Amino acid sequence: MTGYERVRVALAGQRPDRVPVGEFALPPTLAAALLGRGAEQVPEGGPASWRVVEEAVSVLGLDAVGVVAGAGGSGSAGGGLTGPAWPEEVGYWAGRDLFVWAVVDGPWQGLAAAVGWSQALLFLSGRNGPAGPGAVAEAEGLLLLQLDRTLAEVGRALEAGADGVVLGEDVAYAGGLFLPPSVIRERLWPLWHEVVRYCSGARTARGDRPLVCFHSDGSVEDLLLLIREARFDAVHSLEPEEGMDAARLVGVYRGQLGLWGGLSVDLLVRGTPDRLIQEGKRLARAGSAGGLMVGTSSGVVPQGVSAGNLLAAYRAVTARAGEEDLPCP
C-alpha cells in the first residue's frame, strides 16, 4: 500500500498492511535534527525548506503530512509560507504517495480568534447567561461568517491538491468540554455538519471524496458520538493524559469513526527511546485491525520533542516482522 491508500483504509476501519502514521506539521528544525543536521542548515522557508522536511518524512516513514491553512498560519509540514501563499505548499506535497491534509480553522476556532476565548464562550452561552439573547444573535451571525471563511479555505485547499481537511475546533481542555454538549449540539454541530456536507459533494484532484477529520485537544470523549453523527471520517488528538487512550477507543469506534493521534507529547519529551518503542508497539497492536492512524497528540510536533524519541516510536509502529529491533540514532 502507498501511504495515501494506507490512511484511507485504516481510517475506514479496515485492516491496513501496517498502521499508518502522520502529523499535521513537522518543524524544519526538528526535521534537520532527524537528518543529523544543525538548525543553522535549515533554509529560510519555501521549497528548499520543504525538501528538508520531505527527507525527514521519509526517515520517519510518515504516511500523511499536513499544511496549516489560513492568513496567519505557520508551522506547516514544510514550516514554510504564511499568509495567502499556503496553497503553494499544499501543491508541493500533492499527488505523492502521501496523504495530504489541509488544517483549517473551524467556525468556533475562528470566532474565538476574532473576539477572544472568554467573549466567544459568553456569546455561545448567552441565551441563558449574562450576555443575553442579543449576544446569541450576534454570535450566530459571527459563526456564519466564520463558516463562510472556513468553506472558502476548504475549497482553496482541495483546489490546491489536498486529499482531506482537518477542521480545527478546540472545544475542550484537560477537565472536559468548554461548553455543555447541548450548547455544542445546538450552536456548533450544524456548522460542523455543513463542512462535512460540503466535502461530501466535492472531489479531490485524485478523483476521491476528501476525508474530513475533527480536531480538538483535551478530553472530548463526550463529543465522539456527536462527531460521528456529523459524519466526520476521523477525530484527532487523543491525548492519553486526558483519558483519551487510543487503544481503548479504537476498540469502541473501529468502523464507525477513525482515530488519529494517541502518542503523548509529554512522553516524547521526557521518556526514553526504550519507553517510546514500547508505546509504539502498543499503539501498533491497537491499530493492527484498522481504525487508527498514529501521530502525536499535538499534531504540530512542538519544539523540545526529542528527535531520537520520535524516530524510536515511529519505527516501532511501522516495523514489519523481523524489524522490531532496528537501532535508532
C-alpha positions as YAML, in Angstrom:
chain: A
units: angstrom
residues:
- id: 1
  name: MET
  ca: [0.00, 0.00, 0.00]
- id: 2
  name: THR
  ca: [1.04, 3.60, -0.52]
- id: 3
  name: GLY
  ca: [0.74, 5.99, 2.40]
- id: 4
  name: TYR
  ca: [-2.32, 7.51, 0.75]
- id: 5
  name: GLU
  ca: [-4.03, 4.13, 0.46]
- id: 6
  name: ARG
  ca: [-2.98, 3.09, 3.97]
- id: 7
  name: VAL
  ca: [-4.56, 6.19, 5.54]
- id: 8
  name: ARG
  ca: [-7.88, 5.76, 3.74]
- id: 9
  name: VAL
  ca: [-8.08, 2.06, 4.54]
- id: 10
  name: ALA
  ca: [-7.17, 2.44, 8.22]
- id: 11
  name: LEU
  ca: [-9.46, 5.39, 8.96]
- id: 12
  name: ALA
  ca: [-12.34, 3.49, 7.33]
- id: 13
  name: GLY
  ca: [-11.86, 0.79, 9.95]
- id: 14
  name: GLN
  ca: [-10.40, -1.75, 7.55]
- id: 15
  name: ARG
  ca: [-7.16, -3.66, 8.04]
- id: 16
  name: PRO
  ca: [-4.10, -1.91, 6.51]
- id: 17
  name: ASP
  ca: [-0.83, -3.66, 5.68]
- id: 18
  name: ARG
  ca: [0.54, -1.76, 8.69]
- id: 19
  name: VAL
  ca: [-0.68, 1.00, 10.96]
- id: 20
  name: PRO
  ca: [-0.25, 4.40, 9.27]
- id: 21
  name: VAL
  ca: [1.49, 7.36, 10.92]
- id: 22
  name: GLY
  ca: [1.06, 11.05, 10.21]
- id: 23
  name: GLU
  ca: [1.43, 14.59, 11.50]
- id: 24
  name: PHE
  ca: [-0.10, 17.99, 10.81]
- id: 25
  name: ALA
  ca: [3.28, 19.63, 10.86]
- id: 26
  name: LEU
  ca: [6.94, 18.81, 11.34]
- id: 27
  name: PRO
  ca: [9.07, 21.90, 12.11]
- id: 28
  name: PRO
  ca: [12.07, 22.19, 9.79]
- id: 29
  name: THR
  ca: [14.46, 22.40, 12.76]
- id: 30
  name: LEU
  ca: [13.20, 19.05, 14.04]
- id: 31
  name: ALA
  ca: [13.42, 17.69, 10.50]
- id: 32
  name: ALA
  ca: [17.05, 18.77, 10.39]
- id: 33
  name: ALA
  ca: [17.74, 17.03, 13.71]
- id: 34
  name: LEU
  ca: [16.23, 13.82, 12.37]
- id: 35
  name: LEU
  ca: [18.66, 14.10, 9.46]
- id: 36
  name: GLY
  ca: [21.65, 14.73, 11.73]
- id: 37
  name: ARG
  ca: [21.93, 18.38, 10.73]
- id: 38
  name: GLY
  ca: [22.04, 21.56, 12.75]
- id: 39
  name: ALA
  ca: [19.30, 24.18, 12.83]
- id: 40
  name: GLU
  ca: [21.61, 26.58, 11.00]
- id: 41
  name: GLN
  ca: [21.40, 24.31, 7.96]
- id: 42
  name: VAL
  ca: [17.64, 24.81, 7.58]
- id: 43
  name: PRO
  ca: [16.75, 27.06, 4.62]
- id: 44
  name: GLU
  ca: [14.52, 30.08, 5.15]
- id: 45
  name: GLY
  ca: [11.12, 28.71, 4.16]
- id: 46
  name: GLY
  ca: [9.72, 27.87, 0.75]
- id: 47
  name: PRO
  ca: [10.56, 24.83, -1.42]
- id: 48
  name: ALA
  ca: [14.12, 24.49, -0.08]
- id: 49
  name: SER
  ca: [12.75, 24.17, 3.45]
- id: 50
  name: TRP
  ca: [10.04, 21.74, 2.32]
- id: 51
  name: ARG
  ca: [12.66, 19.49, 0.75]
- id: 52
  name: VAL
  ca: [14.40, 19.18, 4.13]
- id: 53
  name: VAL
  ca: [11.10, 18.19, 5.70]
- id: 54
  name: GLU
  ca: [10.44, 15.77, 2.87]
- id: 55
  name: GLU
  ca: [13.69, 13.95, 3.66]
- id: 56
  name: ALA
  ca: [12.66, 13.72, 7.33]
- id: 57
  name: VAL
  ca: [9.19, 12.49, 6.37]
- id: 58
  name: SER
  ca: [10.87, 9.63, 4.53]
- id: 59
  name: VAL
  ca: [13.11, 8.84, 7.52]
- id: 60
  name: LEU
  ca: [10.10, 8.72, 9.85]
- id: 61
  name: GLY
  ca: [8.06, 6.68, 7.38]
- id: 62
  name: LEU
  ca: [5.13, 9.09, 7.54]
- id: 63
  name: ASP
  ca: [2.04, 8.22, 5.51]
- id: 64
  name: ALA
  ca: [0.37, 11.62, 5.95]
- id: 65
  name: VAL
  ca: [1.53, 15.23, 6.13]
- id: 66
  name: GLY
  ca: [-0.37, 18.45, 6.68]
- id: 67
  name: VAL
  ca: [-0.29, 22.11, 5.79]
- id: 68
  name: VAL
  ca: [-1.76, 24.68, 8.15]
- id: 69
  name: ALA
  ca: [-4.03, 26.89, 6.07]
- id: 70
  name: GLY
  ca: [-5.11, 30.46, 6.67]
- id: 71
  name: ALA
  ca: [-3.90, 34.01, 6.60]
- id: 72
  name: GLY
  ca: [-1.98, 33.80, 9.86]
- id: 73
  name: GLY
  ca: [-0.90, 30.19, 9.83]
- id: 74
  name: SER
  ca: [2.61, 28.87, 10.03]
- id: 75
  name: GLY
  ca: [4.30, 25.74, 11.26]
- id: 76
  name: SER
  ca: [3.05, 23.57, 8.43]
- id: 77
  name: ALA
  ca: [4.66, 20.39, 7.16]
- id: 78
  name: GLY
  ca: [7.33, 22.42, 5.45]
- id: 79
  name: GLY
  ca: [7.32, 25.15, 8.05]
- id: 80
  name: GLY
  ca: [7.00, 27.44, 5.21]
- id: 81
  name: LEU
  ca: [4.97, 30.21, 3.79]
- id: 82
  name: THR
  ca: [2.45, 32.25, 5.73]
- id: 83
  name: GLY
  ca: [-0.47, 34.27, 4.55]
- id: 84
  name: PRO
  ca: [-2.26, 33.57, 1.26]
- id: 85
  name: ALA
  ca: [0.63, 31.52, -0.20]
- id: 86
  name: TRP
  ca: [-0.10, 28.33, 1.78]
- id: 87
  name: PRO
  ca: [-1.83, 26.63, -1.21]
- id: 88
  name: GLU
  ca: [1.59, 26.59, -2.89]
- id: 89
  name: GLU
  ca: [2.81, 24.34, -0.10]
- id: 90
  name: VAL
  ca: [-0.21, 22.06, -0.49]
- id: 91
  name: GLY
  ca: [0.67, 21.84, -4.17]
- id: 92
  name: TYR
  ca: [4.24, 20.87, -3.31]
- id: 93
  name: TRP
  ca: [3.02, 17.75, -1.46]
- id: 94
  name: ALA
  ca: [0.03, 16.96, -3.65]
- id: 95
  name: GLY
  ca: [-0.13, 13.84, -5.79]
- id: 96
  name: ARG
  ca: [2.58, 11.89, -3.97]
- id: 97
  name: ASP
  ca: [2.23, 8.53, -2.24]
- id: 98
  name: LEU
  ca: [1.44, 10.50, 0.93]
- id: 99
  name: PHE
  ca: [-2.00, 11.59, 2.12]
- id: 100
  name: VAL
  ca: [-2.04, 15.40, 2.27]
- id: 101
  name: TRP
  ca: [-4.21, 17.17, 4.86]
- id: 102
  name: ALA
  ca: [-5.05, 20.86, 5.00]
- id: 103
  name: VAL
  ca: [-5.61, 22.06, 8.57]
- id: 104
  name: VAL
  ca: [-8.34, 24.71, 8.59]
- id: 105
  name: ASP
  ca: [-9.83, 26.71, 11.46]
- id: 106
  name: GLY
  ca: [-13.47, 25.83, 12.08]
- id: 107
  name: PRO
  ca: [-16.23, 28.33, 12.91]
- id: 108
  name: TRP
  ca: [-15.71, 28.10, 16.68]
- id: 109
  name: GLN
  ca: [-11.95, 28.47, 16.34]
- id: 110
  name: GLY
  ca: [-12.44, 31.43, 14.04]
- id: 111
  name: LEU
  ca: [-14.90, 33.10, 16.41]
- id: 112
  name: ALA
  ca: [-12.56, 32.63, 19.36]
- id: 113
  name: ALA
  ca: [-9.68, 34.10, 17.37]
- id: 114
  name: ALA
  ca: [-11.81, 37.08, 16.33]
- id: 115
  name: VAL
  ca: [-13.32, 38.05, 19.69]
- id: 116
  name: GLY
  ca: [-11.26, 36.15, 22.27]
- id: 117
  name: TRP
  ca: [-11.98, 32.88, 24.04]
- id: 118
  name: SER
  ca: [-13.84, 34.34, 27.02]
- id: 119
  name: GLN
  ca: [-16.08, 36.52, 24.83]
- id: 120
  name: ALA
  ca: [-16.75, 33.61, 22.47]
- id: 121
  name: LEU
  ca: [-17.82, 31.46, 25.42]
- id: 122
  name: LEU
  ca: [-20.15, 34.23, 26.61]
- id: 123
  name: PHE
  ca: [-21.59, 34.57, 23.12]
- id: 124
  name: LEU
  ca: [-22.41, 30.90, 22.81]
- id: 125
  name: SER
  ca: [-23.87, 30.52, 26.29]
- id: 126
  name: GLY
  ca: [-25.60, 33.90, 26.18]
- id: 127
  name: ARG
  ca: [-29.21, 32.66, 25.85]
- id: 128
  name: ASN
  ca: [-29.25, 31.55, 29.49]
- id: 129
  name: GLY
  ca: [-26.38, 33.64, 30.70]
- id: 130
  name: PRO
  ca: [-25.41, 37.23, 31.39]
- id: 131
  name: ALA
  ca: [-24.76, 38.08, 27.77]
- id: 132
  name: GLY
  ca: [-28.46, 37.90, 26.89]
- id: 133
  name: PRO
  ca: [-30.37, 36.91, 23.72]
- id: 134
  name: GLY
  ca: [-28.89, 39.77, 21.72]
- id: 135
  name: ALA
  ca: [-25.44, 38.33, 22.15]
- id: 136
  name: VAL
  ca: [-26.72, 34.96, 20.94]
- id: 137
  name: ALA
  ca: [-27.98, 36.54, 17.70]
- id: 138
  name: GLU
  ca: [-24.67, 38.36, 17.27]
- id: 139
  name: ALA
  ca: [-22.76, 35.11, 17.90]
- id: 140
  name: GLU
  ca: [-24.83, 33.27, 15.33]
- id: 141
  name: GLY
  ca: [-24.04, 35.93, 12.74]
- id: 142
  name: LEU
  ca: [-20.34, 35.80, 13.55]
- id: 143
  name: LEU
  ca: [-20.35, 32.00, 13.42]
- id: 144
  name: LEU
  ca: [-21.99, 32.03, 9.99]
- id: 145
  name: LEU
  ca: [-19.37, 34.49, 8.81]
- id: 146
  name: GLN
  ca: [-16.65, 32.18, 10.12]
- id: 147
  name: LEU
  ca: [-18.34, 29.22, 8.42]
- id: 148
  name: ASP
  ca: [-18.15, 31.04, 5.08]
- id: 149
  name: ARG
  ca: [-14.45, 31.63, 5.64]
- id: 150
  name: THR
  ca: [-13.89, 28.01, 6.62]
- id: 151
  name: LEU
  ca: [-15.64, 26.75, 3.49]
- id: 152
  name: ALA
  ca: [-13.64, 29.13, 1.33]
- id: 153
  name: GLU
  ca: [-10.39, 27.79, 2.82]
- id: 154
  name: VAL
  ca: [-11.57, 24.21, 2.33]
- id: 155
  name: GLY
  ca: [-12.30, 24.97, -1.32]
- id: 156
  name: ARG
  ca: [-8.87, 26.50, -1.84]
- id: 157
  name: ALA
  ca: [-7.20, 23.53, -0.15]
- id: 158
  name: LEU
  ca: [-8.96, 20.99, -2.35]
- id: 159
  name: GLU
  ca: [-8.23, 23.01, -5.47]
- id: 160
  name: ALA
  ca: [-4.54, 23.09, -4.49]
- id: 161
  name: GLY
  ca: [-4.46, 19.29, -4.20]
- id: 162
  name: ALA
  ca: [-5.29, 18.40, -0.59]
- id: 163
  name: ASP
  ca: [-6.70, 14.91, -0.02]
- id: 164
  name: GLY
  ca: [-8.53, 15.78, 3.16]
- id: 165
  name: VAL
  ca: [-9.36, 18.52, 5.63]
- id: 166
  name: VAL
  ca: [-8.73, 18.76, 9.36]
- id: 167
  name: LEU
  ca: [-11.29, 21.04, 11.00]
- id: 168
  name: GLY
  ca: [-9.59, 22.67, 13.96]
- id: 169
  name: GLU
  ca: [-12.12, 23.28, 16.75]
- id: 170
  name: ASP
  ca: [-10.53, 23.30, 20.21]
- id: 171
  name: VAL
  ca: [-13.63, 22.88, 22.35]
- id: 172
  name: ALA
  ca: [-12.09, 21.07, 25.30]
- id: 173
  name: TYR
  ca: [-9.33, 21.14, 27.89]
- id: 174
  name: ALA
  ca: [-8.00, 18.68, 30.46]
- id: 175
  name: GLY
  ca: [-11.14, 18.82, 32.60]
- id: 176
  name: GLY
  ca: [-13.62, 18.32, 29.76]
- id: 177
  name: LEU
  ca: [-15.60, 20.50, 27.36]
- id: 178
  name: PHE
  ca: [-15.61, 24.29, 27.45]
- id: 179
  name: LEU
  ca: [-19.34, 24.24, 26.69]
- id: 180
  name: PRO
  ca: [-22.17, 21.85, 27.59]
- id: 181
  name: PRO
  ca: [-22.84, 19.23, 24.90]
- id: 182
  name: SER
  ca: [-26.35, 20.64, 24.47]
- id: 183
  name: VAL
  ca: [-24.95, 24.08, 23.52]
- id: 184
  name: ILE
  ca: [-22.42, 22.50, 21.19]
- id: 185
  name: ARG
  ca: [-25.15, 20.47, 19.51]
- id: 186
  name: GLU
  ca: [-27.38, 23.50, 19.04]
- id: 187
  name: ARG
  ca: [-24.80, 26.13, 18.09]
- id: 188
  name: LEU
  ca: [-21.81, 24.34, 16.57]
- id: 189
  name: TRP
  ca: [-22.84, 20.91, 15.37]
- id: 190
  name: PRO
  ca: [-24.92, 22.23, 12.42]
- id: 191
  name: LEU
  ca: [-21.90, 24.21, 11.21]
- id: 192
  name: TRP
  ca: [-19.60, 21.20, 11.51]
- id: 193
  name: HIS
  ca: [-22.11, 19.11, 9.61]
- id: 194
  name: GLU
  ca: [-22.20, 21.75, 6.87]
- id: 195
  name: VAL
  ca: [-18.42, 21.46, 6.40]
- id: 196
  name: VAL
  ca: [-18.74, 17.67, 6.13]
- id: 197
  name: ARG
  ca: [-21.65, 18.03, 3.71]
- id: 198
  name: TYR
  ca: [-19.62, 20.41, 1.54]
- id: 199
  name: CYS
  ca: [-16.74, 17.91, 1.40]
- id: 200
  name: SER
  ca: [-19.11, 15.03, 0.67]
- id: 201
  name: GLY
  ca: [-20.10, 16.78, -2.56]
- id: 202
  name: ALA
  ca: [-16.51, 17.59, -3.54]
- id: 203
  name: ARG
  ca: [-13.78, 15.57, -5.21]
- id: 204
  name: THR
  ca: [-10.03, 15.81, -4.83]
- id: 205
  name: ALA
  ca: [-7.53, 16.06, -7.67]
- id: 206
  name: ARG
  ca: [-7.25, 12.26, -7.43]
- id: 207
  name: GLY
  ca: [-10.99, 11.94, -8.01]
- id: 208
  name: ASP
  ca: [-11.82, 10.72, -4.50]
- id: 209
  name: ARG
  ca: [-14.09, 12.18, -1.85]
- id: 210
  name: PRO
  ca: [-11.94, 14.20, 0.56]
- id: 211
  name: LEU
  ca: [-11.75, 12.87, 4.10]
- id: 212
  name: VAL
  ca: [-12.75, 15.18, 6.94]
- id: 213
  name: CYS
  ca: [-11.16, 14.95, 10.38]
- id: 214
  name: PHE
  ca: [-12.27, 16.79, 13.54]
- id: 215
  name: HIS
  ca: [-9.52, 18.13, 15.80]
- id: 216
  name: SER
  ca: [-9.68, 19.23, 19.40]
- id: 217
  name: ASP
  ca: [-7.22, 18.97, 22.23]
- id: 218
  name: GLY
  ca: [-8.32, 17.90, 25.67]
- id: 219
  name: SER
  ca: [-10.96, 15.43, 26.80]
- id: 220
  name: VAL
  ca: [-13.56, 15.19, 24.01]
- id: 221
  name: GLU
  ca: [-14.95, 11.72, 24.70]
- id: 222
  name: ASP
  ca: [-18.37, 13.19, 25.48]
- id: 223
  name: LEU
  ca: [-18.42, 14.59, 21.93]
- id: 224
  name: LEU
  ca: [-17.41, 11.50, 19.98]
- id: 225
  name: LEU
  ca: [-20.97, 10.41, 19.27]
- id: 226
  name: LEU
  ca: [-21.82, 13.93, 18.02]
- id: 227
  name: ILE
  ca: [-18.71, 13.94, 15.84]
- id: 228
  name: ARG
  ca: [-19.67, 10.59, 14.40]
- id: 229
  name: GLU
  ca: [-23.24, 11.80, 13.89]
- id: 230
  name: ALA
  ca: [-21.91, 14.75, 11.88]
- id: 231
  name: ARG
  ca: [-20.26, 12.10, 9.63]
- id: 232
  name: PHE
  ca: [-16.65, 13.06, 10.17]
- id: 233
  name: ASP
  ca: [-14.29, 10.36, 8.95]
- id: 234
  name: ALA
  ca: [-11.96, 10.71, 11.92]
- id: 235
  name: VAL
  ca: [-11.14, 12.60, 15.10]
- id: 236
  name: HIS
  ca: [-7.67, 13.79, 16.04]
- id: 237
  name: SER
  ca: [-5.68, 14.38, 19.18]
- id: 238
  name: LEU
  ca: [-6.40, 11.55, 21.62]
- id: 239
  name: GLU
  ca: [-4.35, 12.95, 24.48]
- id: 240
  name: PRO
  ca: [-3.68, 9.93, 26.69]
- id: 241
  name: GLU
  ca: [-3.11, 12.16, 29.73]
- id: 242
  name: GLU
  ca: [-6.74, 13.29, 29.41]
- id: 243
  name: GLY
  ca: [-8.16, 9.78, 29.33]
- id: 244
  name: MET
  ca: [-8.29, 9.61, 25.52]
- id: 245
  name: ASP
  ca: [-6.41, 6.33, 25.24]
- id: 246
  name: ALA
  ca: [-6.20, 5.28, 21.60]
- id: 247
  name: ALA
  ca: [-6.04, 1.55, 22.34]
- id: 248
  name: ARG
  ca: [-9.27, 1.69, 24.33]
- id: 249
  name: LEU
  ca: [-11.13, 3.99, 21.94]
- id: 250
  name: VAL
  ca: [-10.27, 2.09, 18.78]
- id: 251
  name: GLY
  ca: [-11.91, -0.97, 20.31]
- id: 252
  name: VAL
  ca: [-15.13, 1.02, 20.67]
- id: 253
  name: TYR
  ca: [-15.17, 3.06, 17.44]
- id: 254
  name: ARG
  ca: [-13.41, 0.93, 14.83]
- id: 255
  name: GLY
  ca: [-15.52, 1.01, 11.67]
- id: 256
  name: GLN
  ca: [-17.62, 3.92, 12.98]
- id: 257
  name: LEU
  ca: [-15.11, 6.74, 13.44]
- id: 258
  name: GLY
  ca: [-11.43, 6.78, 12.52]
- id: 259
  name: LEU
  ca: [-8.95, 7.80, 15.20]
- id: 260
  name: TRP
  ca: [-5.69, 9.73, 14.75]
- id: 261
  name: GLY
  ca: [-3.08, 10.64, 17.34]
- id: 262
  name: GLY
  ca: [-2.52, 9.00, 20.69]
- id: 263
  name: LEU
  ca: [1.24, 9.50, 21.00]
- id: 264
  name: SER
  ca: [1.92, 11.51, 24.16]
- id: 265
  name: VAL
  ca: [3.97, 14.67, 23.68]
- id: 266
  name: ASP
  ca: [4.96, 14.56, 27.35]
- id: 267
  name: LEU
  ca: [6.32, 11.03, 26.86]
- id: 268
  name: LEU
  ca: [8.20, 12.15, 23.73]
- id: 269
  name: VAL
  ca: [9.83, 14.96, 25.70]
- id: 270
  name: ARG
  ca: [10.52, 13.15, 28.98]
- id: 271
  name: GLY
  ca: [10.69, 9.49, 28.01]
- id: 272
  name: THR
  ca: [13.48, 7.27, 26.77]
- id: 273
  name: PRO
  ca: [13.80, 5.54, 23.38]
- id: 274
  name: ASP
  ca: [13.09, 2.18, 25.02]
- id: 275
  name: ARG
  ca: [9.88, 3.53, 26.57]
- id: 276
  name: LEU
  ca: [8.84, 5.07, 23.23]
- id: 277
  name: ILE
  ca: [9.45, 1.76, 21.48]
- id: 278
  name: GLN
  ca: [7.14, 0.05, 23.97]
- id: 279
  name: GLU
  ca: [4.46, 2.67, 23.40]
- id: 280
  name: GLY
  ca: [4.84, 2.48, 19.63]
- id: 281
  name: LYS
  ca: [4.38, -1.28, 19.71]
- id: 282
  name: ARG
  ca: [1.31, -0.93, 21.93]
- id: 283
  name: LEU
  ca: [-0.31, 1.52, 19.52]
- id: 284
  name: ALA
  ca: [0.62, -0.67, 16.55]
- id: 285
  name: ARG
  ca: [-1.14, -3.63, 18.16]
- id: 286
  name: ALA
  ca: [-4.19, -1.48, 18.90]
- id: 287
  name: GLY
  ca: [-4.49, -0.34, 15.28]
- id: 288
  name: SER
  ca: [-3.49, -3.55, 13.53]
- id: 289
  name: ALA
  ca: [-7.08, -4.40, 12.57]
- id: 290
  name: GLY
  ca: [-7.77, -0.85, 11.37]
- id: 291
  name: GLY
  ca: [-9.36, 2.28, 12.78]
- id: 292
  name: LEU
  ca: [-6.21, 4.11, 13.90]
- id: 293
  name: MET
  ca: [-3.52, 6.36, 12.46]
- id: 294
  name: VAL
  ca: [-0.78, 7.06, 14.99]
- id: 295
  name: GLY
  ca: [0.54, 10.57, 15.46]
- id: 296
  name: THR
  ca: [1.48, 12.97, 18.21]
- id: 297
  name: SER
  ca: [-1.44, 14.22, 20.26]
- id: 298
  name: SER
  ca: [-0.37, 17.78, 19.39]
- id: 299
  name: GLY
  ca: [-0.45, 17.26, 15.61]
- id: 300
  name: VAL
  ca: [2.04, 20.07, 15.18]
- id: 301
  name: VAL
  ca: [5.15, 18.44, 16.66]
- id: 302
  name: PRO
  ca: [6.40, 21.01, 19.18]
- id: 303
  name: GLN
  ca: [9.95, 22.15, 19.74]
- id: 304
  name: GLY
  ca: [11.52, 20.23, 22.59]
- id: 305
  name: VAL
  ca: [10.44, 16.83, 21.33]
- id: 306
  name: SER
  ca: [13.44, 14.54, 21.09]
- id: 307
  name: ALA
  ca: [14.18, 13.55, 17.51]
- id: 308
  name: GLY
  ca: [15.52, 10.21, 18.75]
- id: 309
  name: ASN
  ca: [12.37, 9.50, 20.75]
- id: 310
  name: LEU
  ca: [10.12, 10.41, 17.82]
- id: 311
  name: LEU
  ca: [12.07, 8.15, 15.49]
- id: 312
  name: ALA
  ca: [12.04, 5.29, 18.02]
- id: 313
  name: ALA
  ca: [8.26, 5.50, 18.38]
- id: 314
  name: TYR
  ca: [7.57, 5.63, 14.65]
- id: 315
  name: ARG
  ca: [9.96, 2.81, 13.84]
- id: 316
  name: ALA
  ca: [8.17, 0.69, 16.42]
- id: 317
  name: VAL
  ca: [4.76, 1.50, 14.90]
- id: 318
  name: THR
  ca: [5.80, 0.92, 11.30]
- id: 319
  name: ALA
  ca: [8.16, -2.05, 11.78]
- id: 320
  name: ARG
  ca: [7.32, -5.21, 9.88]
- id: 321
  name: ALA
  ca: [8.06, -8.72, 11.10]
- id: 322
  name: GLY
  ca: [11.73, -9.11, 11.95]
- id: 323
  name: GLU
  ca: [12.38, -5.35, 12.03]
- id: 324
  name: GLU
  ca: [11.19, -4.58, 15.56]
- id: 325
  name: ASP
  ca: [14.67, -4.00, 16.94]
- id: 326
  name: LEU
  ca: [16.01, -1.53, 14.40]
- id: 327
  name: PRO
  ca: [18.57, 0.73, 16.07]
- id: 328
  name: CYS
  ca: [17.72, 4.40, 16.47]
- id: 329
  name: PRO
  ca: [20.25, 7.25, 16.35]
...
